Amino acid sequence: MRHADDRRGFTLLEVLVAVAVLGLALVSLLALHVRNIDLIARDQRVTEATMLARGLMAEVDAGPFPDLGLTDGDFELDYPELYPGVQWEREVLTGPVPDVREVRVRVFRGEQESGDDVTLTYFVRRR
């Protein structure tokens, strides 16, 4: 004969507590996954901006000795509809020694500064 104390298994309360703990863990993991997706998207934007800035620097390096001043633009002519809203500024300053110019290229999205902005500085010597 069996007694009531010999029953094995989980009570409904134990199952509900286990499900609640599991649910909290899954919600935490989901939030972490969404954050990782946002970080990957930001890293991709920064990588694209860096490559675009390096392309602008290569144009300066391959071209004639740059004139002093500020120029700006976007990438619509070179890459139609590929980088909408991405703009660039190129500032040419006098360098630390004669016949050297400091070139600063900034690639950014929109008018406000963001964490996606990239600024490269390069020195060009007169050939």
Secondary structure, DSSP 8 states (H G I E B T S, - for coil): ---GGG--S--HHHHHHHHHHHHHHHHHHHHHHHHHHHHHHHHHHHHHHHHHHHHHHHHHHHSS---SEEEEEESTTTSTTTSTTEEEEEEEEE-SSTTEEEEEEEEEESSS--TT-EEEEEEEE--
